[in-house]
């Protein structure tokens, strides 16, 4: 689903599975150090469009661990 519209390269099948699992199971965020194929704004937009077209309207944020605030810190 994510490879056909070229949201992810065909060689990144594992990344597509991670995005699919996160989408189907209603995750808000998918954390990754993979800035090239996952944790970037362009990919997030493409994946959001694909998800909406497939009936998953909730936005799945693709973020790096550095972008997530630690709620336990003062």
PQR file with spaces between the fields and no chain letter, atoms N, CA, C, O and H, PARSE charges and radii, in Angstrom:
ATOM       1  N    UNK     1       0.823   -1.188    0.000 -0.4000 1.5000
ATOM       2  CA   UNK     1       0.000    0.000    0.000 -0.0000 2.0000
ATOM       3  C    UNK     1       0.869    1.254    0.000  0.5500 1.7000
ATOM       4  O    UNK     1       0.552    2.212   -0.706 -0.5500 1.4000
ATOM       5  N    UNK     2       1.931    1.275    0.755 -0.4000 1.5000
ATOM       6  CA   UNK     2       2.777    2.464    0.833 -0.0000 2.0000
ATOM       7  C    UNK     2       3.822    2.517   -0.274  0.5500 1.7000
ATOM       8  O    UNK     2       4.353    3.583   -0.586 -0.5500 1.4000
ATOM       9  H    UNK     2       2.189    0.497    1.328  0.4000 1.0000
ATOM      10  N    UNK     3       4.111    1.373   -0.862 -0.4000 1.5000
ATOM      11  CA   UNK     3       5.123    1.324   -1.917 -0.0000 2.0000
ATOM      12  C    UNK     3       4.543    1.667   -3.284  0.5500 1.7000
ATOM      13  O    UNK     3       5.232    2.262   -4.112 -0.5500 1.4000
ATOM      14  H    UNK     3       3.679    0.507   -0.609  0.4000 1.0000
ATOM      15  N    UNK     4       3.284    1.300   -3.534 -0.4000 1.5000
ATOM      16  CA   UNK     4       2.675    1.545   -4.840 -0.0000 2.0000
ATOM      17  C    UNK     4       2.671    3.039   -5.203  0.5500 1.7000
ATOM      18  O    UNK     4       3.047    3.386   -6.323 -0.5500 1.4000
ATOM      19  H    UNK     4       2.724    0.817   -2.861  0.4000 1.0000
ATOM      20  N    UNK     5       2.255    3.933   -4.288 -0.4000 1.5000
ATOM      21  CA   UNK     5       2.301    5.356   -4.627 -0.0000 2.0000
ATOM      22  C    UNK     5       3.673    5.993   -4.347  0.5500 1.7000
ATOM      23  O    UNK     5       3.829    7.213   -4.404 -0.5500 1.4000
ATOM      24  H    UNK     5       1.949    3.650   -3.379  0.4000 1.0000
ATOM      25  N    UNK     6       4.649    5.147   -4.047 -0.4000 1.5000
ATOM      26  CA   UNK     6       6.028    5.569   -3.835 -0.0000 2.0000
ATOM      27  C    UNK     6       6.225    6.449   -2.595  0.5500 1.7000
ATOM      28  O    UNK     6       7.077    7.338   -2.581 -0.5500 1.4000
ATOM      29  H    UNK     6       4.522    4.156   -4.001  0.4000 1.0000
ATOM      30  N    UNK     7       5.431    6.189   -1.567 -0.4000 1.5000
ATOM      31  CA   UNK     7       5.671    6.872   -0.298 -0.0000 2.0000
ATOM      32  C    UNK     7       6.931    6.329    0.353  0.5500 1.7000
ATOM      33  O    UNK     7       7.649    7.054    1.042 -0.5500 1.4000
ATOM      34  H    UNK     7       4.739    5.467   -1.579  0.4000 1.0000
ATOM      35  N    UNK     8       7.193    5.038    0.127 -0.4000 1.5000
ATOM      36  CA   UNK     8       8.409    4.391    0.619 -0.0000 2.0000
ATOM      37  C    UNK     8       9.043    3.603   -0.527  0.5500 1.7000
ATOM      38  O    UNK     8       8.329    3.059   -1.369 -0.5500 1.4000
ATOM      39  H    UNK     8       6.610    4.450   -0.432  0.4000 1.0000
ATOM      40  N    UNK     9      10.367    3.538   -0.566 -0.4000 1.5000
ATOM      41  CA   UNK     9      11.021    2.764   -1.626 -0.0000 2.0000
ATOM      42  C    UNK     9      10.681    1.272   -1.523  0.5500 1.7000
ATOM      43  O    UNK     9      10.451    0.753   -0.432 -0.5500 1.4000
ATOM      44  H    UNK     9      10.946    3.980    0.118  0.4000 1.0000
ATOM      45  N    UNK    10      10.654    0.607   -2.653 -0.4000 1.5000
ATOM      46  CA   UNK    10      10.339   -0.820   -2.691 -0.0000 2.0000
ATOM      47  C    UNK    10      11.296   -1.643   -1.841  0.5500 1.7000
ATOM      48  O    UNK    10      10.928   -2.710   -1.348 -0.5500 1.4000
ATOM      49  H    UNK    10      10.842    1.030   -3.540  0.4000 1.0000
ATOM      50  N    UNK    11      12.510   -1.163   -1.668 -0.4000 1.5000
ATOM      51  CA   UNK    11      13.501   -1.896   -0.871 -0.0000 2.0000
ATOM      52  C    UNK    11      13.280   -1.742    0.638  0.5500 1.7000
ATOM      53  O    UNK    11      13.963   -2.392    1.429 -0.5500 1.4000
ATOM      54  H    UNK    11      12.810   -0.296   -2.068  0.4000 1.0000
ATOM      55  N    UNK    12      12.351   -0.906    1.034 -0.4000 1.5000
ATOM      56  CA   UNK    12      12.105   -0.643    2.463 -0.0000 2.0000
ATOM      57  C    UNK    12      10.794   -1.267    2.928  0.5500 1.7000
ATOM      58  O    UNK    12       9.953   -0.620    3.553 -0.5500 1.4000
ATOM      59  H    UNK    12      11.796   -0.378    0.391  0.4000 1.0000
ATOM      60  N    UNK    13      10.656   -2.533    2.602 -0.4000 1.5000
ATOM      61  CA   UNK    13       9.435   -3.262    2.955 -0.0000 2.0000
ATOM      62  C    UNK    13       9.206   -3.300    4.471  0.5500 1.7000
ATOM      63  O    UNK    13       8.067   -3.170    4.920 -0.5500 1.4000
ATOM      64  H    UNK    13      11.339   -3.059    2.095  0.4000 1.0000
ATOM      65  N    UNK    14      10.257   -3.474    5.255 -0.4000 1.5000
ATOM      66  CA   UNK    14      10.116   -3.492    6.723 -0.0000 2.0000
ATOM      67  C    UNK    14       9.568   -2.168    7.230  0.5500 1.7000
ATOM      68  O    UNK    14       8.733   -2.152    8.134 -0.5500 1.4000
ATOM      69  H    UNK    14      11.182   -3.579    4.890  0.4000 1.0000
ATOM      70  N    UNK    15      10.024   -1.057    6.661 -0.4000 1.5000
ATOM      71  CA   UNK    15       9.503    0.255    7.061 -0.0000 2.0000
ATOM      72  C    UNK    15       8.007    0.353    6.753  0.5500 1.7000
ATOM      73  O    UNK    15       7.239    0.892    7.550 -0.5500 1.4000
ATOM      74  H    UNK    15      10.702   -1.070    5.927  0.4000 1.0000
ATOM      75  N    UNK    16       7.601   -0.169    5.596 -0.4000 1.5000
ATOM      76  CA   UNK    16       6.179   -0.151    5.226 -0.0000 2.0000
ATOM      77  C    UNK    16       5.350   -0.974    6.216  0.5500 1.7000
ATOM      78  O    UNK    16       4.246   -0.575    6.588 -0.5500 1.4000
ATOM      79  H    UNK    16       8.225   -0.606    4.948  0.4000 1.0000
ATOM      80  N    UNK    17       5.882   -2.122    6.641 -0.4000 1.5000
ATOM      81  CA   UNK    17       5.177   -2.920    7.647 -0.0000 2.0000
ATOM      82  C    UNK    17       5.046   -2.163    8.967  0.5500 1.7000
ATOM      83  O    UNK    17       3.985   -2.196    9.591 -0.5500 1.4000
ATOM      84  H    UNK    17       6.779   -2.446    6.339  0.4000 1.0000
ATOM      85  N    UNK    18       6.094   -1.493    9.396 -0.4000 1.5000
ATOM      86  CA   UNK    18       6.034   -0.719   10.641 -0.0000 2.0000
ATOM      87  C    UNK    18       4.961    0.364   10.557  0.5500 1.7000
ATOM      88  O    UNK    18       4.178    0.544   11.489 -0.5500 1.4000
ATOM      89  H    UNK    18       6.955   -1.467    8.889  0.4000 1.0000
ATOM      90  N    UNK    19       4.929    1.080    9.438 -0.4000 1.5000
ATOM      91  CA   UNK    19       3.921    2.129    9.252 -0.0000 2.0000
ATOM      92  C    UNK    19       2.524    1.511    9.242  0.5500 1.7000
ATOM      93  O    UNK    19       1.606    2.040    9.869 -0.5500 1.4000
ATOM      94  H    UNK    19       5.565    0.933    8.680  0.4000 1.0000
ATOM      95  N    UNK    20       2.364    0.407    8.541 -0.4000 1.5000
ATOM      96  CA   UNK    20       1.065   -0.256    8.486 -0.0000 2.0000
ATOM      97  C    UNK    20       0.581   -0.720    9.849  0.5500 1.7000
ATOM      98  O    UNK    20      -0.576   -0.503   10.207 -0.5500 1.4000
ATOM      99  H    UNK    20       3.110   -0.022    8.032  0.4000 1.0000
ATOM     100  N    UNK    21       1.459   -1.355   10.606 -0.4000 1.5000
ATOM     101  CA   UNK    21       1.094   -1.808   11.956 -0.0000 2.0000
ATOM     102  C    UNK    21       0.689   -0.619   12.835  0.5500 1.7000
ATOM     103  O    UNK    21      -0.325   -0.667   13.530 -0.5500 1.4000
ATOM     104  H    UNK    21       2.399   -1.532   10.315  0.4000 1.0000
ATOM     105  N    UNK    22       1.490    0.435   12.794 -0.4000 1.5000
ATOM     106  CA   UNK    22       1.194    1.615   13.608 -0.0000 2.0000
ATOM     107  C    UNK    22      -0.148    2.227   13.213  0.5500 1.7000
ATOM     108  O    UNK    22      -0.900    2.688   14.072 -0.5500 1.4000
ATOM     109  H    UNK    22       2.314    0.474   12.229  0.4000 1.0000
ATOM     110  N    UNK    23      -0.442    2.233   11.931 -0.4000 1.5000
ATOM     111  CA   UNK    23      -1.705    2.788   11.441 -0.0000 2.0000
ATOM     112  C    UNK    23      -2.888    1.937   11.878  0.5500 1.7000
ATOM     113  O    UNK    23      -3.841    2.450   12.465 -0.5500 1.4000
ATOM     114  H    UNK    23       0.170    1.859   11.233  0.4000 1.0000
ATOM     115  N    UNK    24      -2.830    0.649   11.596 -0.4000 1.5000
ATOM     116  CA   UNK    24      -3.947   -0.253   11.894 -0.0000 2.0000
ATOM     117  C    UNK    24      -4.226   -0.323   13.391  0.5500 1.7000
ATOM     118  O    UNK    24      -5.384   -0.412   13.800 -0.5500 1.4000
ATOM     119  H    UNK    24      -2.056    0.233   11.120  0.4000 1.0000
ATOM     120  N    UNK    25      -3.179   -0.283   14.212 -0.4000 1.5000
ATOM     121  CA   UNK    25      -3.368   -0.382   15.656 -0.0000 2.0000
ATOM     122  C    UNK    25      -3.546    0.971   16.339  0.5500 1.7000
ATOM     123  O    UNK    25      -3.531    1.053   17.568 -0.5500 1.4000
ATOM     124  H    UNK    25      -2.239   -0.210   13.880  0.4000 1.0000
ATOM     125  N    UNK    26      -3.717    2.038   15.546 -0.4000 1.5000
ATOM     126  CA   UNK    26      -4.098    3.341   16.077 -0.0000 2.0000
ATOM     127  C    UNK    26      -3.018    4.070   16.858  0.5500 1.7000
ATOM     128  O    UNK    26      -3.333    4.844   17.762 -0.5500 1.4000
ATOM     129  H    UNK    26      -3.729    1.971   14.548  0.4000 1.0000
ATOM     130  N    UNK    27      -1.769    3.844   16.534 -0.4000 1.5000
ATOM     131  CA   UNK    27      -0.692    4.567   17.213 -0.0000 2.0000
ATOM     132  C    UNK    27      -0.708    6.039   16.785  0.5500 1.7000
ATOM     133  O    UNK    27      -1.057    6.358   15.649 -0.5500 1.4000
ATOM     134  H    UNK    27      -1.513    3.215   15.800  0.4000 1.0000
ATOM     135  N    UNK    28      -0.333    6.911   17.690 -0.4000 1.5000
ATOM     136  CA   UNK    28      -0.244    8.340   17.385 -0.0000 2.0000
ATOM     137  C    UNK    28       1.097    8.689   16.736  0.5500 1.7000
ATOM     138  O    UNK    28       1.182    9.560   15.870 -0.5500 1.4000
ATOM     139  H    UNK    28      -0.049    6.651   18.613  0.4000 1.0000
ATOM     140  N    UNK    29       2.144    7.982   17.183 -0.4000 1.5000
ATOM     141  CA   UNK    29       3.516    8.318   16.773 -0.0000 2.0000
ATOM     142  C    UNK    29       4.271    7.044   16.439  0.5500 1.7000
ATOM     143  O    UNK    29       4.128    6.022   17.111 -0.5500 1.4000
ATOM     144  H    UNK    29       2.075    7.275   17.886  0.4000 1.0000
ATOM     145  N    UNK    30       5.073    7.121   15.395 -0.4000 1.5000
ATOM     146  CA   UNK    30       6.040    6.079   15.085 -0.0000 2.0000
ATOM     147  C    UNK    30       7.414    6.722   15.190  0.5500 1.7000
ATOM     148  O    UNK    30       7.767    7.592   14.395 -0.5500 1.4000
ATOM     149  H    UNK    30       5.189    7.950   14.849  0.4000 1.0000
ATOM     150  N    UNK    31       8.189    6.284   16.182 -0.4000 1.5000
ATOM     151  CA   UNK    31       9.530    6.847   16.399 -0.0000 2.0000
ATOM     152  C    UNK    31      10.558    6.104   15.567  0.5500 1.7000
ATOM     153  O    UNK    31      10.520    4.879   15.459 -0.5500 1.4000
ATOM     154  H    UNK    31       7.903    5.576   16.828  0.4000 1.0000
ATOM     155  N    UNK    32      11.473    6.854   14.983 -0.4000 1.5000
ATOM     156  CA   UNK    32      12.513    6.232   14.183 -0.0000 2.0000
ATOM     157  C    UNK    32      13.719    7.148   14.080  0.5500 1.7000
ATOM     158  O    UNK    32      13.592    8.372   14.041 -0.5500 1.4000
ATOM     159  H    UNK    32      11.504    7.850   15.070  0.4000 1.0000
ATOM     160  N    UNK    33      14.896    6.528   14.036 -0.4000 1.5000
ATOM     161  CA   UNK    33      16.122    7.269   13.745 -0.0000 2.0000
ATOM     162  C    UNK    33      16.350    7.333   12.234  0.5500 1.7000
ATOM     163  O    UNK    33      17.319    7.940   11.778 -0.5500 1.4000
ATOM     164  H    UNK    33      15.000    5.534   14.068  0.4000 1.0000
ATOM     165  N    UNK    34      15.471    6.717   11.467 -0.4000 1.5000
ATOM     166  CA   UNK    34      15.599    6.653   10.021 -0.0000 2.0000
ATOM     167  C    UNK    34      15.050    7.946    9.397  0.5500 1.7000
ATOM     168  O    UNK    34      13.879    8.009    9.023 -0.5500 1.4000
ATOM     169  H    UNK    34      14.683    6.224   11.838  0.4000 1.0000
ATOM     170  N    UNK    35      15.886    8.952    9.290 -0.4000 1.5000
ATOM     171  CA   UNK    35      15.451   10.254    8.787 -0.0000 2.0000
ATOM     172  C    UNK    35      15.177   10.223    7.281  0.5500 1.7000
ATOM     173  O    UNK    35      14.386   11.022    6.778 -0.5500 1.4000
ATOM     174  H    UNK    35      16.837    8.901    9.594  0.4000 1.0000
ATOM     175  N    UNK    36      15.816    9.321    6.576 -0.4000 1.5000
ATOM     176  CA   UNK    36      15.656    9.273    5.123 -0.0000 2.0000
ATOM     177  C    UNK    36      14.318    8.657    4.704  0.5500 1.7000
ATOM     178  O    UNK    36      13.666    9.164    3.791 -0.5500 1.4000
ATOM     179  H    UNK    36      16.458    8.672    6.985  0.4000 1.0000
ATOM     180  N    UNK    37      13.907    7.577    5.358 -0.4000 1.5000
ATOM     181  CA   UNK    37      12.716    6.867    4.909 -0.0000 2.0000
ATOM     182  C    UNK    37      11.512    6.969    5.824  0.5500 1.7000
ATOM     183  O    UNK    37      10.397    6.679    5.391 -0.5500 1.4000
ATOM     184  H    UNK    37      14.437    7.165    6.099  0.4000 1.0000
ATOM     185  N    UNK    38      11.692    7.367    7.060 -0.4000 1.5000
ATOM     186  CA   UNK    38      10.535    7.428    7.955 -0.0000 2.0000
ATOM     187  C    UNK    38      10.359    8.786    8.619  0.5500 1.7000
ATOM     188  O    UNK    38       9.366    9.469    8.369 -0.5500 1.4000
ATOM     189  H    UNK    38      12.598    7.603    7.413  0.4000 1.0000
ATOM     190  N    UNK    39      11.280    9.177    9.437 -0.4000 1.5000
ATOM     191  CA   UNK    39      11.097   10.373   10.265 -0.0000 2.0000
ATOM     192  C    UNK    39      11.400   11.650    9.478  0.5500 1.7000
ATOM     193  O    UNK    39      12.374   12.351    9.751 -0.5500 1.4000
ATOM     194  H    UNK    39      12.086    8.622    9.640  0.4000 1.0000
ATOM     195  N    UNK    40      10.540   11.932    8.493 -0.4000 1.5000
ATOM     196  CA   UNK    40      10.674   13.204    7.788 -0.0000 2.0000
ATOM     197  C    UNK    40       9.302   13.684    7.326  0.5500 1.7000
ATOM     198  O    UNK    40       8.383   12.887    7.132 -0.5500 1.4000
ATOM     199  H    UNK    40       9.749   11.362    8.271  0.4000 1.0000
ATOM     200  N    UNK    41       9.181   14.980    7.156 -0.4000 1.5000
ATOM     201  CA   UNK    41       7.895   15.623    6.895 -0.0000 2.0000
ATOM     202  C    UNK    41       7.295   15.181    5.562  0.5500 1.7000
ATOM     203  O    UNK    41       6.085   14.972    5.475 -0.5500 1.4000
ATOM     204  H    UNK    41       9.928   15.627    7.313  0.4000 1.0000
ATOM     205  N    UNK    42       8.107   15.038    4.537 -0.4000 1.5000
ATOM     206  CA   UNK    42       7.582   14.655    3.229 -0.0000 2.0000
ATOM     207  C    UNK    42       6.941   13.268    3.271  0.5500 1.7000
ATOM     208  O    UNK    42       5.853   13.060    2.734 -0.5500 1.4000
ATOM     209  H    UNK    42       9.090   15.208    4.607  0.4000 1.0000
ATOM     210  N    UNK    43       7.627   12.329    3.913 -0.4000 1.5000
ATOM     211  CA   UNK    43       7.072   10.976    4.032 -0.0000 2.0000
ATOM     212  C    UNK    43       5.797   10.983    4.874  0.5500 1.7000
ATOM     213  O    UNK    43       4.825   10.301    4.549 -0.5500 1.4000
ATOM     214  H    UNK    43       8.511   12.498    4.349  0.4000 1.0000
ATOM     215  N    UNK    44       5.810   11.757    5.953 -0.4000 1.5000
ATOM     216  CA   UNK    44       4.634   11.820    6.814 -0.0000 2.0000
ATOM     217  C    UNK    44       3.414   12.295    6.022  0.5500 1.7000
ATOM     218  O    UNK    44       2.320   11.756    6.190 -0.5500 1.4000
ATOM     219  H    UNK    44       6.599   12.311    6.217  0.4000 1.0000
ATOM     220  N    UNK    45       3.593   13.292    5.167 -0.4000 1.5000
ATOM     221  CA   UNK    45       2.488   13.814    4.362 -0.0000 2.0000
ATOM     222  C    UNK    45       1.983   12.759    3.375  0.5500 1.7000
ATOM     223  O    UNK    45       0.774   12.558    3.252 -0.5500 1.4000
ATOM     224  H    UNK    45       4.482   13.729    5.030  0.4000 1.0000
ATOM     225  N    UNK    46       2.891   12.088    2.677 -0.4000 1.5000
ATOM     226  CA   UNK    46       2.499   11.050    1.723 -0.0000 2.0000
ATOM     227  C    UNK    46       1.753    9.909    2.418  0.5500 1.7000
ATOM     228  O    UNK    46       0.729    9.432    1.931 -0.5500 1.4000
ATOM     229  H    UNK    46       3.873   12.251    2.777  0.4000 1.0000
ATOM     230  N    UNK    47       2.280    9.488    3.551 -0.4000 1.5000
ATOM     231  CA   UNK    47       1.656    8.386    4.289 -0.0000 2.0000
ATOM     232  C    UNK    47       0.290    8.797    4.823  0.5500 1.7000
ATOM     233  O    UNK    47      -0.635    7.984    4.833 -0.5500 1.4000
ATOM     234  H    UNK    47       3.112    9.876    3.947  0.4000 1.0000
ATOM     235  N    UNK    48       0.145   10.046    5.267 -0.4000 1.5000
ATOM     236  CA   UNK    48      -1.154   10.533    5.738 -0.0000 2.0000
ATOM     237  C    UNK    48      -2.185   10.509    4.616  0.5500 1.7000
ATOM     238  O    UNK    48      -3.341   10.150    4.844 -0.5500 1.4000
ATOM     239  H    UNK    48       0.896   10.706    5.258  0.4000 1.0000
ATOM     240  N    UNK    49      -1.781   10.886    3.415 -0.4000 1.5000
ATOM     241  CA   UNK    49      -2.700   10.858    2.270 -0.0000 2.0000
ATOM     242  C    UNK    49      -3.144    9.428    1.952  0.5500 1.7000
ATOM     243  O    UNK    49      -4.320    9.175    1.690 -0.5500 1.4000
ATOM     244  H    UNK    49      -0.842   11.178    3.230  0.4000 1.0000
ATOM     245  N    UNK    50      -2.198    8.513    1.978 -0.4000 1.5000
ATOM     246  CA   UNK    50      -2.514    7.106    1.716 -0.0000 2.0000
ATOM     247  C    UNK    50      -3.446    6.558    2.795  0.5500 1.7000
ATOM     248  O    UNK    50      -4.423    5.872    2.493 -0.5500 1.4000
ATOM     249  H    UNK    50      -1.243    8.718    2.190  0.4000 1.0000
ATOM     250  N    UNK    51      -3.138    6.865    4.047 -0.4000 1.5000
ATOM     251  CA   UNK    51      -3.969    6.383    5.156 -0.0000 2.0000
ATOM     252  C    UNK    51      -5.396    6.914    5.065  0.5500 1.7000
ATOM     253  O    UNK    51      -6.353    6.165    5.261 -0.5500 1.4000
ATOM     254  H    UNK    51      -2.344    7.422    4.292  0.4000 1.0000
ATOM     255  N    UNK    52      -5.542    8.204    4.767 -0.4000 1.5000
ATOM     256  CA   UNK    52      -6.893    8.780    4.638 -0.0000 2.0000
ATOM     257  C    UNK    52      -7.672    8.092    3.520  0.5500 1.7000
ATOM     258  O    UNK    52      -8.849    7.771    3.684 -0.5500 1.4000
ATOM     259  H    UNK    52      -4.765    8.812    4.608  0.4000 1.0000
ATOM     260  N    UNK    53      -7.017    7.870    2.391 -0.4000 1.5000
ATOM     261  CA   UNK    53      -7.673    7.214    1.254 -0.0000 2.0000
ATOM     262  C    UNK    53      -8.089    5.782    1.600  0.5500 1.7000
ATOM     263  O    UNK    53      -9.059    5.264    1.047 -0.5500 1.4000
ATOM     264  H    UNK    53      -6.061    8.131    2.257  0.4000 1.0000
ATOM     265  N    UNK    54      -7.361    5.151    2.508 -0.4000 1.5000
ATOM     266  CA   UNK    54      -7.667    3.774    2.920 -0.0000 2.0000
ATOM     267  C    UNK    54      -8.646    3.719    4.091  0.5500 1.7000
ATOM     268  O    UNK    54      -8.978    2.635    4.569 -0.5500 1.4000
ATOM     269  H    UNK    54      -6.573    5.572    2.957  0.4000 1.0000
ATOM     270  N    UNK    55      -9.111    4.883    4.556 -0.4000 1.5000
ATOM     271  CA   UNK    55     -10.090    4.908    5.638 -0.0000 2.0000
ATOM     272  C    UNK    55      -9.522    5.062    7.032  0.5500 1.7000
ATOM     273  O    UNK    55     -10.212    4.807    8.019 -0.5500 1.4000
ATOM     274  H    UNK    55      -8.842    5.764    4.168  0.4000 1.0000
ATOM     275  N    UNK    56      -8.267    5.478    7.121 -0.4000 1.5000
ATOM     276  CA   UNK    56      -7.625    5.737    8.425 -0.0000 2.0000
ATOM     277  C    UNK    56      -7.367    7.239    8.539  0.5500 1.7000
ATOM     278  O    UNK    56      -6.299    7.715    8.155 -0.5500 1.4000
ATOM     279  H    UNK    56      -7.707    5.685    6.319  0.4000 1.0000
ATOM     280  N    UNK    57      -8.342    7.989    9.065 -0.4000 1.5000
ATOM     281  CA   UNK    57      -8.228    9.452    9.059 -0.0000 2.0000
ATOM     282  C    UNK    57      -7.271   10.040   10.093  0.5500 1.7000
ATOM     283  O    UNK    57      -6.850   11.189    9.954 -0.5500 1.4000
ATOM     284  H    UNK    57      -9.210    7.603    9.377  0.4000 1.0000
ATOM     285  N    UNK    58      -6.919    9.274   11.128 -0.4000 1.5000
ATOM     286  CA   UNK    58      -6.047    9.811   12.175 -0.0000 2.0000
ATOM     287  C    UNK    58      -4.617    9.974   11.656  0.5500 1.7000
ATOM     288  O    UNK    58      -4.104    9.107   10.948 -0.5500 1.4000
ATOM     289  H    UNK    58      -7.260    8.341   11.241  0.4000 1.0000
ATOM     290  N    UNK    59      -3.988   11.073   12.008 -0.4000 1.5000
ATOM     291  CA   UNK    59      -2.623   11.351   11.575 -0.0000 2.0000
ATOM     292  C    UNK    59      -1.631   10.503   12.373  0.5500 1.7000
ATOM     293  O    UNK    59      -1.644   10.507   13.604 -0.5500 1.4000
ATOM     294  H    UNK    59      -4.404   11.777   12.583  0.4000 1.0000
ATOM     295  N    UNK    60      -0.789    9.792   11.667 -0.4000 1.5000
ATOM     296  CA   UNK    60       0.320    9.064   12.282 -0.0000 2.0000
ATOM     297  C    UNK    60       1.547    9.945   12.149  0.5500 1.7000
ATOM     298  O    UNK    60       2.033   10.169   11.041 -0.5500 1.4000
ATOM     299  H    UNK    60      -0.779    9.789   10.667  0.4000 1.0000
ATOM     300  N    UNK    61       2.050   10.446   13.262 -0.4000 1.5000
ATOM     301  CA   UNK    61       3.247   11.287   13.242 -0.0000 2.0000
ATOM     302  C    UNK    61       4.474   10.407   13.115  0.5500 1.7000
ATOM     303  O    UNK    61       4.594    9.401   13.815 -0.5500 1.4000
ATOM     304  H    UNK    61       1.655   10.264   14.163  0.4000 1.0000
ATOM     305  N    UNK    62       5.382   10.774   12.232 -0.4000 1.5000
ATOM     306  CA   UNK    62       6.651   10.072   12.030 -0.0000 2.0000
ATOM     307  C    UNK    62       7.741   10.968   12.597  0.5500 1.7000
ATOM     308  O    UNK    62       8.141   11.946   11.964 -0.5500 1.4000
ATOM     309  H    UNK    62       5.285   11.591   11.663  0.4000 1.0000
ATOM     310  N    UNK    63       8.217   10.635   13.782 -0.4000 1.5000
ATOM     311  CA   UNK    63       9.131   11.499   14.505 -0.0000 2.0000
ATOM     312  C    UNK    63      10.413   10.778   14.892  0.5500 1.7000
ATOM     313  O    UNK    63      10.461    9.550   14.964 -0.5500 1.4000
ATOM     314  H    UNK    63       7.892    9.841   14.296  0.4000 1.0000
ATOM     315  N    UNK    64      11.443   11.567   15.139 -0.4000 1.5000
ATOM     316  CA   UNK    64      12.663   11.019   15.723 -0.0000 2.0000
ATOM     317  C    UNK    64      12.521   11.076   17.237  0.5500 1.7000
ATOM     318  O    UNK    64      11.731   11.870   17.747 -0.5500 1.4000
ATOM     319  H    UNK    64      11.403   12.564   15.080  0.4000 1.0000
ATOM     320  N    UNK    65      13.258   10.262   17.958 -0.4000 1.5000
ATOM     321  CA   UNK    65      13.195   10.328   19.424 -0.0000 2.0000
ATOM     322  C    UNK    65      13.557   11.712   19.964  0.5500 1.7000
ATOM     323  O    UNK    65      13.110   12.086   21.048 -0.5500 1.4000
ATOM     324  H    UNK    65      13.900    9.617   17.543  0.4000 1.0000
ATOM     325  N    UNK    66      14.351   12.467   19.229 -0.4000 1.5000
ATOM     326  CA   UNK    66      14.736   13.811   19.678 -0.0000 2.0000
ATOM     327  C    UNK    66      13.557   14.784   19.645  0.5500 1.7000
ATOM     328  O    UNK    66      13.596   15.823   20.304 -0.5500 1.4000
ATOM     329  H    UNK    66      14.714   12.163   18.348  0.4000 1.0000
ATOM     330  N    UNK    67      12.524   14.462   18.894 -0.4000 1.5000
ATOM     331  CA   UNK    67      11.372   15.355   18.765 -0.0000 2.0000
ATOM     332  C    UNK    67      10.299   15.114   19.811  0.5500 1.7000
ATOM     333  O    UNK    67       9.319   15.857   19.874 -0.5500 1.4000
ATOM     334  H    UNK    67      12.492   13.619   18.359  0.4000 1.0000
ATOM     335  N    UNK    68      10.465   14.101   20.622 -0.4000 1.5000
ATOM     336  CA   UNK    68       9.459   13.748   21.616 -0.0000 2.0000
ATOM     337  C    UNK    68       9.891   14.276   22.972  0.5500 1.7000
ATOM     338  O    UNK    68      10.994   14.003   23.447 -0.5500 1.4000
ATOM     339  H    UNK    68      11.260   13.497   20.572  0.4000 1.0000
ATOM     340  N    UNK    69       9.014   15.021   23.569 -0.4000 1.5000
ATOM     341  CA   UNK    69       9.303   15.622   24.875 -0.0000 2.0000
ATOM     342  C    UNK    69       9.145   14.596   25.973  0.5500 1.7000
ATOM     343  O    UNK    69       8.182   13.829   25.980 -0.5500 1.4000
ATOM     344  H    UNK    69       8.118   15.243   23.184  0.4000 1.0000
ATOM     345  N    UNK    70      10.079   14.578   26.895 -0.4000 1.5000
ATOM     346  CA   UNK    70       9.991   13.689   28.052 -0.0000 2.0000
ATOM     347  C    UNK    70       9.064   14.321   29.067  0.5500 1.7000
ATOM     348  O    UNK    70       9.388   15.359   29.644 -0.5500 1.4000
ATOM     349  H    UNK    70      10.861   15.201   26.889  0.4000 1.0000
ATOM     350  N    UNK    71       7.908   13.702   29.291 -0.4000 1.5000
ATOM     351  CA   UNK    71       6.911   14.246   30.201 -0.0000 2.0000
ATOM     352  C    UNK    71       7.350   14.180   31.667  0.5500 1.7000
ATOM     353  O    UNK    71       6.761   14.852   32.514 -0.5500 1.4000
ATOM     354  H    UNK    71       7.645   12.859   28.822  0.4000 1.0000
ATOM     355  N    UNK    72       8.379   13.378   31.977 -0.4000 1.5000
ATOM     356  CA   UNK    72       8.824   13.233   33.358 -0.0000 2.0000
ATOM     357  C    UNK    72       9.838   14.285   33.782  0.5500 1.7000
ATOM     358  O    UNK    72      10.154   14.397   34.966 -0.5500 1.4000
ATOM     359  H    UNK    72       8.857   12.833   31.289  0.4000 1.0000
ATOM     360  N    UNK    73      10.352   15.058   32.827 -0.4000 1.5000
ATOM     361  CA   UNK    73      11.318   16.088   33.180 -0.0000 2.0000
ATOM     362  C    UNK    73      10.607   17.349   33.624  0.5500 1.7000
ATOM     363  O    UNK    73       9.534   17.678   33.119 -0.5500 1.4000
ATOM     364  H    UNK    73      10.095   14.967   31.865  0.4000 1.0000
ATOM     365  N    UNK    74      11.205   18.052   34.567 -0.4000 1.5000
ATOM     366  CA   UNK    74      10.611   19.311   35.051 -0.0000 2.0000
ATOM     367  C    UNK    74      11.127   20.475   34.263  0.5500 1.7000
ATOM     368  O    UNK    74      10.744   21.615   34.523 -0.5500 1.4000
ATOM     369  H    UNK    74      12.077   17.785   34.977  0.4000 1.0000
